Amino acid sequence: MKTKVMVGILGAVACLGLVSQAAEKELDKEEIKSYVVNNFKEHDERDALIDFDNDEKEEHTFMEWLGF
């Protein structure tokens, strides 16, 4: 019973790999490249809704970080 399950899982993984390879070969890479270039715009960091810059530039020791 255990070997049948393992063979089934191994077969499913192998089939997924084969399907993935076949699908990748069918994609037209130049068409995808032109679509991305024409339809996606660069995002300016100044217009971002989320500010990832931390204004607090202080460095804390490890003990201060722990709360001591």
Secondary structure, DSSP 8 states (H G I E B T S, - for coil): -HHHHHHHHHHHHHHHHHHHHHHHHHS-HHHHHHHHHHH-----GGG-SS----S------HHHHHT-
